[in-house]
Amino acid sequence: MLPPSIDPLKEWEKTFDELDKGILTLLLKDESVSLSSVEIGQALKITRVKAWRHLKKIHRTSKRIKGKPIVVFNPSLKTWNMNWDDFEFPRVGESS
């Protein structure tokens, strides 16, 4: 059975703010992308705490709406990535 295909940037346009969309754009670049909250914070010029809070917001919101989170945390590597196991996402190009 194929995982459901979703586009969180379009489906939840009113749910997520610009910072949430920026985080998702970073994580949607490739399946192999796995970033820490520090790396996300540096890329978006915010603190790691703010990045962490927005990642947790995305996690909770998507879990409530879809039943499974669209972003997952890997505690052994302390990194975040998209939930490619349960969902299929469109890729976001480098130039976007």
C-alpha positions in Angstrom: 0.0 0.0 0.0 1.4 3.4 -1.0 1.6 6.1 1.6 -0.8 9.0 1.2 0.6 11.9 -0.8 0.2 15.3 0.9 1.6 18.8 0.4 1.7 20.4 3.8 2.7 23.8 2.4 -0.6 24.0 0.4 -3.0 21.8 2.5 -2.3 23.6 5.8 -1.7 27.1 4.4 -3.9 28.7 7.0 -2.7 26.5 9.9 1.1 27.1 9.5 2.7 30.5 9.6 5.6 31.6 7.5 8.2 30.3 9.9 6.6 26.9 9.9 6.6 26.9 6.1 10.2 27.9 6.1 11.1 24.9 8.3 9.1 22.5 6.1 10.7 23.9 3.0 14.2 23.1 4.5 13.1 19.6 5.4 11.4 18.9 2.0 14.5 19.4 -0.1 15.4 15.8 -0.1 14.5 12.5 1.7 18.0 12.4 3.2 17.7 15.8 4.8 17.9 15.5 8.6 18.5 18.7 10.5 19.0 19.7 14.1 17.1 22.6 15.6 20.4 24.5 15.7 20.9 24.0 12.0 17.4 25.0 11.2 17.7 28.1 13.5 21.0 29.1 11.7 19.4 28.7 8.3 16.3 30.8 9.2 18.2 33.2 11.5 16.2 32.3 14.6 17.2 30.7 17.9 17.3 27.0 18.3 14.6 27.2 21.0 12.2 29.0 18.6 13.0 26.4 15.9 12.3 23.6 18.4 9.0 25.1 19.4 7.8 25.5 15.8 8.9 21.9 15.0 6.9 20.7 18.0 3.9 22.7 16.8 4.2 21.2 13.3 4.5 17.7 14.9 1.4 18.2 17.2 -0.8 19.9 14.5 -0.1 17.3 11.8 -0.6 14.4 14.3 -3.9 15.8 15.3 -5.1 16.4 11.7 -3.6 13.3 9.9 -3.2 10.9 12.8 0.6 10.7 12.3 3.1 13.5 12.5 4.6 14.8 9.2 7.9 15.7 11.0 9.7 13.2 13.3 12.5 13.6 15.8 15.4 11.1 15.9 16.6 11.2 19.5 19.8 9.3 18.9 21.0 11.9 16.3 19.0 14.8 17.8 17.7 15.7 14.3 14.4 16.3 12.7 13.2 15.0 9.3 10.0 14.6 7.3 8.0 11.4 7.9 8.8 9.7 4.6 7.7 6.3 5.9 4.0 7.3 6.4 3.6 10.1 3.8 4.8 11.0 0.3 5.7 14.7 -0.1 6.6 16.8 -3.1 10.2 17.7 -3.3 11.1 21.4 -3.0 13.9 22.5 -5.4 17.1 24.2 -4.3 16.2 27.4 -6.2 12.7 27.8 -4.6 
